[in-house]
Amino acid sequence: MSESDHKQSLQEKRDFWRQQVLDWQESKLSPKEYCSQHNLSKTRFSYWRRRFKPGPVPVALIQLPIQDSGLRLIVNNRYQVEIDERFSSGTLQHLLQVLENR
């Protein structure tokens, strides 16, 4: 057998088993049932099933825009104040005093 014949034979074998695995997935049968119905070796079927099992899906990271951090302050369950990161601490202090005195 020449090298090209050998490669073709291997490719035919791969193609055969790939089709068997695809057909099995569509059949909704257990591997044992599928092999029994199609006169296939369960050991060979399991081997090829593992070979064609997809690898892990690569994780992709995406860059998210950084948002200004701020503060949300709820006073006495009555007032809600959202404060930007550039707030004036003096103004906040005055606002809190006003709200506490109500």
TORMINU-80750 format. One record per atom (N, C-alpha, C, O, CB): x, y, z negated. Coordinates in steps of 0.02 Angstrom, whole numbers, padded with zeros to 5 digits, always signed. Glycine has a CB too. Layout:
N
XYZ...
END
This chain:
102
+00043-00059+00000+00000+00000+00000+00045+00062+00000+00090+00068-00042-00048+00000-00061+00033+00107+00047+00074+00167+00051+00053+00216-00005+00001+00208-00037+00066+00201+00120+00096+00266-00016+00083+00315-00068+00018+00353-00055-00020+00367-00101+00142+00364-00075+00006+00371+00008-00055+00408+00025-00117+00364+00014-00169+00389-00008-00053+00432+00098-00111+00298+00028-00167+00253+00016-00180+00248-00059-00238+00246-00081-00153+00183+00045-00126+00245-00098-00132+00240-00171-00166+00303-00199-00210+00298-00242-00062+00230-00203-00146+00362-00175-00176+00425-00198-00250+00427-00179-00292+00450-00218-00139+00485-00168-00266+00404-00119-00335+00403-00097-00376+00356-00141-00432+00371-00160-00340+00383-00023-00346+00299-00157-00380+00250-00199-00394+00280-00268-00448+00271-00296-00338+00186-00205-00345+00315-00296-00355+00347-00362-00409+00401-00358-00451+00406-00403-00289+00378-00386-00408+00439-00304-00459+00491-00296-00528+00461-00289-00577+00487-00316-00442+00536-00235-00533+00407-00252-00598+00373-00244-00623+00348-00312-00682+00352-00327-00592+00315-00194-00576+00321-00351-00595+00296-00417-00620+00354-00461-00671+00347-00495-00534+00261-00451-00584+00409-00460-00605+00468-00499-00674+00492-00477-00718+00506-00517-00554+00526-00492-00683+00495-00411-00747+00518-00384-00804+00471-00405-00858+00494-00424-00744+00521-00307-00791+00406-00402-00841+00357-00422-00861+00368-00495-00921+00373-00510-00815+00286-00412-00812+00372-00540-00827+00378-00611-00856+00447-00628-00899+00452-00672-00764+00366-00652-00834+00498-00594-00863+00565-00606-00938+00563-00589-00979+00590-00626-00826+00620-00563-00955+00532-00533-01025+00527-00514-01064+00485-00564-01122+00500-00580-01031+00496-00444-01033+00431-00590-01067+00390-00640-01082+00430-00703-01137+00426-00731-01024+00328-00657-01033+00469-00724-01043+00510-00785-01097+00562-00773-01140+00573-00817-00976+00545-00806-01097+00594-00715-01149+00643-00699-01218+00610-00697-01267+00637-00724-01134+00677-00632-01222+00552-00665-01286+00516-00661-01310+00495-00731-01369+00499-00746-01279+00454-00616-01263+00474-00772-01281+00454-00841-01310+00514-00879-01360+00508-00914-01219+00425-00878-01277+00573-00873-01301+00632-00908-01372+00650-00887-01413+00671-00929-01254+00692-00895-01388+00642-00825-01455+00658-00801-01506+00604-00820-01566+00617-00824-01455+00666-00725-01482+00543-00833-01527+00487-00846-01558+00490-00916-01612+00461-00926-01490+00423-00839-01526+00523-00963-01549+00526-01033-01547+00458-01067-01577+00449-01120-01620+00554-01036-01511+00411-01037-01501+00345-01068-01441+00348-01114-01398+00392-01107-01493+00290-01015-01437+00301-01161-01377+00295-01201-01322+00267-01155-01338+00236-01104-01388+00248-01264-01259+00278-01172-01205+00250-01130-01211+00174-01122-01200+00147-01068-01137+00267-01161-01229+00141-01176-01236+00068-01173-01292+00047-01124-01282+00002-01084-01252+00039-01244-01349+00081-01128-01405+00066-01083-01386+00080-01010-01400+00040-00966-01467+00107-01103-01353+00136-00999-01333+00154-00931-01285+00103-00902-01294+00080-00845-01302+00224-00929-01235+00084-00941-01186+00035-00917-01219-00032-00903-01203-00065-00853-01130+00026-00968-01264-00052-00946-01299-00115-00936-01341-00114-00872-01340-00162-00834-01344-00130-00997-01377-00060-00860-01419-00055-00801-01379-00049-00736-01404-00067-00683-01465+00005-00807-01317-00024-00740-01277-00014-00680-01217-00062-00675-01172-00052-00634-01252+00058-00678-01218-00113-00718-01164-00163-00718-01095-00132-00723-01050-00149-00684-01169-00207-00655-01087-00086-00770-01023-00053-00780-00992-00075-00846-01027-00091-00894-01032+00024-00779-00926-00075-00847-00891-00090-00909-00899-00031-00956-00883+00026-00938-00815-00104-00896-00925-00044-01016-00935+00010-01065-00868+00041-01084-00864+00102-01095-00971-00016-01127-00816+00001-01088-00750+00026-01106-00724+00074-01053-00700+00128-01069-00700-00032-01116-00728+00054-00989-00706+00097-00934-00748+00161-00931-00723+00216-00920-00708+00060-00867-00814+00152-00940-00858+00209-00938-00840+00259-00993-00837+00319-00980-00931+00186-00947-00827+00235-01053-00808+00278-01109-00743+00315-01094-00736+00374-01110-00801+00238-01174-00695+00279-01064-00631+00310-01046-00642+00369-00999-00617+00424-01010-00584+00257-01014-00679+00356-00945-00690+00409-00896-00734+00465-00922-00726+00523-00904-00722+00379-00833-00780+00448-00965-00822+00499-00995-00780+00548-01036-00790+00609-01034-00877+00467-01040-00731+00521-01073-00686+00565-01111-00642+00606-01065-00629+00665-01079-00641+00522-01158-00619+00577-01010-00577+00613-00963-00613+00673-00932-00582+00725-00919-00552+00567-00908-00677+00665-00919-00715+00718-00887-00748+00765-00936-00781+00813-00916-00767+00688-00842-00739+00752-01000-00769+00796-01051-00738+00865-01045-00677+00872-01044-00760+00766-01123-00780+00916-01041-00752+00983-01034-00712+01002-01096-00730+00983-01152-00807+01034-01021-00660+01041-01085-00619+01064-01141-00655+01120-01178-00710+01141-01159-00551+01088-01116-00624+01144-01231-00655+01198-01268-00661+01261-01226-00618+01276-01184-00615+01212-01332-00714+01296-01236-00726+01358-01200-00680+01411-01228-00678+01422-01289-00801+01380-01204-00642+01444-01185-00596+01495-01211-00635+01553-01243-00688+01574-01219-00550+01521-01155-00607+01578-01296-00638+01634-01332-00615+01699-01300-00555+01708-01288-00620+01632-01407-00661+01742-01288-00644+01807-01259-00658+01861-01311-00711+01862-01343-00685+01821-01194-00610+01904-01319-00619+01960-01366-00635+02023-01326-00606+02034-01273-00555+01970-01409-00679+02061-01352-00695+02124-01319-00681+02181-01367-00688+02174-01428-00769+02126-01295-00660+02236-01340-00645+02294-01382-00708+02335-01391-00741+02354-01342-00588+02336-01351-00724+02349-01453-00783+02389-01468-00760+02460-01486-00708+02469-01516-00824+02358-01525-00800+02508-01467-00781+02576-01485-00787+02586-01561-00832+02560-01593-00825+02628-01448-00741+02623-01588-00742+02637-01659-00790+02694-01671-00785+02747-01640-00670+02654-01687-00836+02682-01716-00884+02734-01732-00861+02771-01794-00828+02743-01838-00955+02705-01742-00879+02835-01797-00863+02873-01857-00895+02840-01916-00953+02820-01915-00887+02947-01851-00855+02833-01969-00885+02804-02029-00916+02861-02068-00889+02916-02072-00832+02766-02072-00971+02847-02096-01006+02897-02135-01035+02865-02196-01014+02811-02217-01061+02932-02093-01083+02897-02224-01112+02873-02287-01186+02887-02285-01208+02940-02262-01078+02908-02348-01224+02840-02309-01296+02850-02317-01310+02847-02391-01293+02798-02425-01339+02797-02276-01341+02899-02416-01354+02905-02488-01429+02909-02498-01463+02951-02469-01318+02968-02518-01454+02865-02541-01526+02866-02557-01532+02885-02630-01504+02853-02674-01560+02795-02542-01569+02939-02642-01575+02966-02709-01646+02952-02735-01695+02974-02704-01559+03042-02711-01650+02917-02791-01714+02902-02825-01766+02872-02778-01826+02882-02787-01742+02966-02855-01745+02835-02729-01790+02805-02679-01836+02857-02646-01888+02839-02619-01832+02751-02713-01816+02920-02649-01857+02973-02620-01821+03008-02563-01851+03023-02511-01876+03023-02672-01758+03020-02573-01720+03059-02524-01666+03016-02493-01631+02977-02527-01689+03122-02558-01659+03023-02429-01606+02987-02394-01563+03039-02358-01588+03078-02318-01635+02935-02343-01499+03038-02374-01453+03087-02346-01399+03049-02308-01366+03005-02337-01422+03133-02401-01390+03064-02245-01337+03034-02206-01281+03085-02199-01292+03142-02178-01362+03010-02135-01221+03064-02217-01165+03109-02221-01112+03089-02170-01091+03031-02168-01135+03111-02292-01092+03135-02129-01039+03125-02080-00972+03120-02117-00965+03143-02174-01038+03183-02028-00923+03090-02085-00858+03082-02118-00823+03149-02130-00777+03153-02171-00813+03039-02075-00844+03201-02097-00812+03267-02105-00851+03311-02154-00846+03372-02151-00806+03302-02038-00889+03281-02198-00932+03320-02243-00889+03361-02292-00831+03347-02304-00979+03273-02282-00921+03411-02319-00890+03453-02370-00909+03426-02438-00969+03422-02454-00910+03529-02362-00861+03407-02478-00877+03379-02544-00913+03430-02587-00955+03411-02628-00813+03355-02578-00897+03493-02580-00931+03545-02618-01005+03549-02600-01048+03556-02644-00898+03612-02607-01019+03545-02536-01089+03548-02513-01127+03487-02538-01185+03494-02559-01092+03552-02436-01096+03429-02536-01129+03368-02560-01143+03374-02635-01198+03356-02657-01085+03307-02546-01096+03399-02672-01105+03407-02744-01164+03453-02758-01205+03439-02801-01040+03434-02777-01168+03508-02723-01223+03556-02732-01289+03523-02713-01339+03532-02749-01211+03619-02689-01291+03485-02658-01352+03452-02636-01376+03402-02689-01436+03399-02704-01341+03416-02569-01331+03364-02717-01349+03314-02768-01378+03349-02830-01426+03324-02860-01289+03272-02788-01349+03404-02850-01375+03441-02908-01446+03465-02895-01489+03461-02938-01329+03501-02925-01457+03491-02835-01524+03515-02817-01574+03457-02819-01629+03464-02846-01524+03547-02747-01555+03400-02791-01601+03342-02789-01614+03314-02858-01670+03292-02872-01572+03288-02744-01564+03314-02901-01573+03287-02969-01619+03331-03010-01654+03307-03054-01505+03280-03004-01620+03395-02996-01661+03442-03035-01733+03443-03012-01774+03477-03043-01631+03511-03030-01751+03409-02961-01821+03408-02937-01862+03362-02978-01922+03355-02965-01824+03388-02864
END
